[in-house]
Amino acid sequence: MTRPSRKGLNMDNVPPSHKQWSLSKWRIVTIVNLALGVTLWFLYSTDFSLAGTIPDLVFPPLVGLVGLGSLIVAKNVPDRTHKIIGRLLCLPSIIGAGLALFVALLLMVPPFTLGTLFTLSEIADETCIQATVSPNGTQVAEVYFRGVGAYSGGNGRIFIRIKYPAFPLVERDIFYLSSSDADETTTDYLKWGSNDSLYISEIQQEIVIGKIQAETPEVVDVPINLIHYLIAVDQKASAERELTLPVRDVPTYTGRITDDQSQYSEGLQTVFRSFNIPDHSPDEIAAWYRQTLSTPPWSMRQINRYSIQESGVNQVRYCIQAQRDDEQTAHVYFWELMGQDDGVNGVHVNIGTPQPITDTCQRDRKQP
């Protein structure tokens, strides 16, 4: 018997019972996908969330896996129209989960990695320090504390959530304080003013719970904020490069230097540059600068050497004042050389203009 080719098979050849079963099954999958996608975006776009912190982290990838699985099995749906519609209705789930994955990966890229790890540690140690029922018994206000390290002010962060006993799977996030003086032992952080208001003792303020609040989805807001942050960092770096150009456009020792950095000091109202020169003594480096800074457009104003005894070791300090003559103005620069007399550990160099950086040159600043 000759078996019909797959190419020649069409819907008219498929038994009605099999066709009915496939479409019914696909409709269920489509409805589930749409329900999960709508739920995910509802949680993203309002102050509602799943009860607890971990479920909020786990739910998006689970929704995404269901959406991807549905796309894969869609090839088995015999009706082309149902297949296209079903795939389109999977998009809310896949896009929502994809954005969450993108944000998670973005937050693990330097320079955000350390802050993300700190946040995950805070989440793992989150503690409920107070739970109090509303006067009508329909709501429970819970106060959560996350301890922080020395990188942030206060003892930790505070989150206040409203739970509904009639709907145990969801809660509302109604208050957040990034720096709080509360701790794990605090038990009187808030109290109910009415069925629709809470009094927060730390800020001495009453907040109204109100109805459901719309919010910008974090999966959209976080990337935008990170982009703004990176733009601000780049603008600051550009401004810093512009400000520090005077100390970067100077003669620099031709040998190996390390730890080279430049910045502007608002306190000293000056720009400065610092770096290290390994395997040399201060006298060697001073001799090189004496010769180099005596060549136009540079002119040597003065060079002073100091010897200091520290812990039985002879330390040498040099203050070099030099002037660069441009077409219309003259600019004064200060070189500070610091190191041991025998050259052990190399030489540390500071370059400042229009003011010196340390007292190595500050003592000579007013000398001619």
Secondary structure, 3 states (H helix, E strand, C coil): CCCCCCCCCCHHHCCHHHHHHHHHHHHHHHHHHHHHHHHHHHHHHECEEECCCHHHHHHHHHHHHHHHHHHHHHHHCCCHHHHHHHHHHHHHHHHHHHHHHHHHHHHCCCCCHHHHHHHHHHHHCCEEEEEEECCCCCCEEEEEEEECCCCCCCCEEEEEEEEECCEEEEEEEEEEEEEECCCCCCCCCEEEEECCEEEECCCCEEEECCCCCECCCHHHHHHHHHHHHHHHHHHHHHHHHHHCHHHHCCCCCCCCCEEEEEEEECCCCEEEEEEEECCCCHHHHHHHHHHHCCCCCEEEEEEEEEEEEECCEEEEEEEEEEEEECCCCEEEEEEEEEEECCCCCCEEEEEEECCCCCHHHHCCCCCC
